[in-house]
Amino acid sequence: MKVKYFLILIFMFHCGVSIVSAAQPSVSEVSMVARGSAVVIKNLATARQQAIDDTLNNALDRYIHEKMVSGHEYDELINGQMLDHQDRYILSYEIISDRLLGDLLQLELSVHFNKSLLQEDLTAILKPEKRAVQDIRLIIIQENINDQLLYEPLLTQPVLLQPEELAKQLNDEMAAYGFNLTLYQNIAGNLKELLIASIHPDNTSDKTSTVDMNQFQDLIPGDLTIFIGVKNFHEERIYTVHKQLLTIEDTLAFIDLKNRTSVILPAIISKSLTDDLPSGINVLSAKLVKKLKNRIMDYMLRKYAVFPEHEEEVAVTIRGFHCHQDYIYFKEALENLRTIKAVDLSALSNSRIELKVTTYSQIDLLLDWINRFTPSGHNYQLQAGLSNGTAGTILVKVEYAEAAN
């Protein structure tokens, strides 16, 4: 009798384990076939593992870019936060084929991923968490490049950045995300020293700084301060090709007074090779501005911007463009906004243009950006408002300035 009870208990125990196992939630699984390779240097076993790692990385890269995200705008973040941590997403894999061509080992794998984790981490990149930051101050400190020119001082262009123009370009784009940026030029001596001291020359990656927030809050208004330091201009004459190599270094610091944190981005060097110093300076300046804008906007989107859960389609009806080039200039500026997924032409006539705009931002932020839009070198401005009769429609009127006599 005791034996029977013992056997029954064992049977119940195994059934219990089976029931618990069956109740576990299933993982959302997706698959991708990819190829990879490695060179046999030490031994075949080492090369095989290297080829497997290469193939797994290729499979993850392919799946993300073919199935989950279009374009390459977020590649730097995807590489650093997802591809460099591929083991987090891989459930299993099978080897479809392998072959050795001389010292080159080639593999083909079927790789299975955890789709839920992929979606979760990709959403964190594409739709970052919003923080309570809106009022932004931009501070620029740059050296006078005339002090560093070896051969031809340029008295008419002592600096590479034009602070007012850069602040305007940044604010025009940030307005689409609900931020307001202003240039802060009242830089007292103690504030300048504090800002320069907050940037360390040995930064090689994003680094949290130990800034005294109490000191900054007493000196700078606003929620967030973006500090640009431009220094170490260098001019080198290359006699073999009769050209000059111009370089400049920039460093970015984000001092978040609202959340009492600060981050310093790694220094970046911009270069220009030229046989004409004034034009080379202009090229270097353009490269510097482009890099700064991209780095600032990428950081702001990653850390502070918020997007709706779903994209939204907005109808934009425009009246009043005098020429096609003016319209193209506006359309390209709209498409370049990071909040815009697509801009499609719905209808075109002599009197009006109808666009279908797919956006990740709220319609009122898009409306605000259109009203702020001031095209450089063009003599028109836009007045936009919401349609009273049709929901989700923006009406835009183009007004041209009168030509000077």
Residue pairs with C-beta under 8 A, 6 or more apart in sequence:
27 91
27 114
27 116
28 114
28 115
28 116
29 91
29 112
29 113
29 114
29 115
30 63
30 67
30 112
30 113
30 115
30 118
31 110
31 111
31 112
31 113
32 59
32 60
32 62
32 63
32 67
32 110
32 111
32 113
33 59
33 96
33 108
33 109
33 110
33 111
34 55
34 56
34 58
34 59
34 62
34 108
34 109
34 111
35 55
35 58
35 106
35 107
35 108
35 109
36 51
36 52
36 53
36 54
36 55
36 56
36 57
36 58
36 106
36 107
36 109
37 51
37 54
37 55
37 104
37 105
37 106
37 107
38 47
38 48
38 50
38 51
38 54
38 104
38 105
39 47
39 103
39 104
39 105
40 46
40 47
40 100
40 103
40 104
40 105
41 47
41 103
44 100
44 105
47 105
48 98
48 105
48 107
51 98
51 105
51 106
51 107
52 93
52 107
52 109
55 107
55 108
55 109
55 111
56 86
56 90
56 93
56 109
56 111
57 83
57 86
59 93
59 109
59 111
59 113
60 82
60 83
60 86
60 89
60 90
60 111
60 113
61 83
63 113
63 118
64 78
64 82
64 83
64 118
64 122
65 72
68 118
68 119
68 122
69 78
69 122
69 126
73 338
74 125
74 126
76 298
77 125
77 298
77 302
78 122
78 125
81 121
81 124
81 125
82 89
82 118
82 121
82 122
82 125
88 114
88 117
88 121
89 113
89 114
89 117
89 118
90 111
90 112
90 113
90 114
91 112
91 113
91 114
92 111
92 112
93 109
93 110
93 111
93 112
94 109
94 110
95 107
95 108
95 109
96 108
96 109
96 110
97 107
97 108
98 105
98 106
98 107
98 108
99 105
99 106
100 106
125 302
126 307
127 306
127 307
127 309
127 360
128 301
128 302
128 303
128 304
128 305
128 306
129 306
130 304
130 305
130 306
131 256
131 258
131 259
131 303
131 304
132 223
132 258
132 259
133 179
133 223
133 224
133 256
133 258
133 259
133 304
134 178
134 179
134 180
134 223
135 180
135 221
135 222
135 223
135 224
136 174
136 179
136 180
136 181
136 182
136 222
136 223
136 224
136 225
136 226
137 181
137 182
137 183
137 184
137 220
137 221
137 222
137 224
137 225
137 226
138 163
138 166
138 167
138 170
138 181
138 182
138 183
138 184
138 225
138 226
138 228
139 184
139 187
139 195
139 220
139 225
139 226
139 227
139 228
140 161
140 163
140 166
140 183
140 227
140 228
140 230
141 187
141 192
141 195
141 196
141 227
141 228
141 229
141 230
142 159
142 160
142 161
142 228
142 229
142 230
142 231
143 159
143 230
143 231
143 232
143 233
144 158
144 159
145 154
145 157
145 158
145 159
145 160
145 233
145 248
145 281
146 153
146 154
146 155
146 158
148 233
148 234
148 235
149 235
149 277
150 235
150 237
151 235
151 237
151 277
152 277
154 277
154 278
154 281
157 278
157 281
159 230
160 230
160 233
160 248
160 281
160 284
160 285
160 288
161 228
161 230
161 285
161 288
161 289
161 292
163 183
163 185
164 183
166 289
166 292
166 293
167 181
167 182
167 183
168 374
169 289
169 293
170 181
170 293
170 296
170 297
171 179
171 180
171 181
171 182
171 372
172 369
172 372
172 373
172 374
173 293
173 297
173 337
173 338
174 180
174 181
174 297
174 300
175 365
175 368
175 369
175 372
176 337
176 338
176 339
176 361
176 365
176 366
176 368
176 369
177 300
177 301
177 304
177 305
177 306
177 339
177 361
177 365
178 306
178 361
178 362
178 365
179 300
179 304
181 226
182 222
184 220
184 221
184 222
184 225
187 195
188 219
190 219
191 219
191 220
194 212
194 215
194 216
194 219
195 227
195 229
195 253
196 229
198 209
198 211
198 227
198 253
198 255
198 262
198 264
199 227
199 229
199 251
199 253
199 264
200 207
200 209
200 264
201 267
203 251
203 264
203 265
203 266
203 267
204 266
205 266
206 263
206 264
206 265
206 266
207 263
207 264
207 266
208 261
208 262
208 263
209 253
209 262
209 263
209 264
211 255
211 262
213 255
213 257
213 260
213 262
216 225
216 255
216 257
217 257
220 255
220 257
222 257
223 256
223 257
223 258
224 254
224 255
224 256
224 257
224 258
224 304
225 253
225 254
225 255
225 257
226 252
226 253
226 254
226 255
226 296
227 252
227 253
227 254
227 255
228 250
228 251
228 252
228 292
229 250
229 251
229 252
229 253
230 248
230 249
230 250
230 288
231 248
231 249
231 250
231 251
232 247
232 248
232 249
233 246
233 247
233 248
234 246
234 247
234 248
235 244
235 245
235 246
236 244
236 245
236 247
237 243
237 244
237 245
238 244
238 245
238 273
242 275
243 273
243 274
243 275
244 273
244 274
244 275
244 277
244 280
245 271
245 272
245 273
246 271
246 272
246 273
246 274
246 280
246 281
246 284
247 269
247 270
247 271
247 272
247 284
248 269
248 270
248 284
248 288
249 267
249 268
249 269
249 270
250 267
250 268
250 270
250 288
250 291
250 292
251 264
251 265
251 266
251 267
251 268
252 264
252 265
252 292
252 295
252 296
252 299
253 262
253 263
253 264
253 265
254 262
254 263
254 264
254 265
254 299
254 303
255 262
256 262
256 263
263 299
265 295
265 299
268 291
268 295
270 284
270 287
270 288
270 291
271 284
271 287
272 280
272 281
272 283
272 284
272 287
273 280
274 280
274 283
297 338
301 338
307 339
307 360
307 361
308 360
308 361
308 362
311 341
311 358
311 359
311 360
312 358
312 359
312 360
312 362
312 363
312 392
313 356
313 357
313 358
313 359
313 392
314 356
314 357
314 358
314 359
314 363
314 366
314 392
314 393
314 394
315 346
315 354
315 355
315 356
315 357
315 390
315 392
315 393
315 394
316 354
316 355
316 356
316 357
316 370
316 393
316 394
316 396
317 352
317 353
317 354
317 355
317 387
317 393
317 394
317 395
317 396
318 327
318 330
318 352
318 353
318 354
318 355
318 396
318 397
318 398
319 351
319 352
319 353
319 395
319 396
319 397
319 398
320 380
320 397
320 398
320 399
320 400
321 327
321 330
321 353
321 380
321 398
322 380
322 398
322 400
326 375
326 378
326 380
326 398
327 353
329 375
329 378
330 373
330 375
330 382
331 343
331 355
333 373
333 375
334 340
334 343
334 357
335 343
337 369
339 359
339 360
339 361
339 365
339 366
340 357
340 358
340 359
340 360
341 358
341 359
341 360
342 356
342 357
342 358
343 355
343 356
343 357
343 358
344 355
344 356
344 357
344 358
345 353
345 354
345 355
345 356
346 354
346 355
346 356
347 353
347 354
348 354
357 366
359 366
363 386
363 392
363 394
366 394
367 384
367 385
367 386
367 394
370 382
370 384
370 394
370 396
371 382
371 383
371 384
373 381
373 382
374 381
379 400
379 401
379 403
380 398
380 399
380 400
380 401
381 398
381 399
381 401
382 396
382 397
382 398
382 399
383 396
383 397
383 399
384 394
384 395
384 396
384 397
385 394
385 395
386 393
386 394
386 395
387 393
387 394
387 395
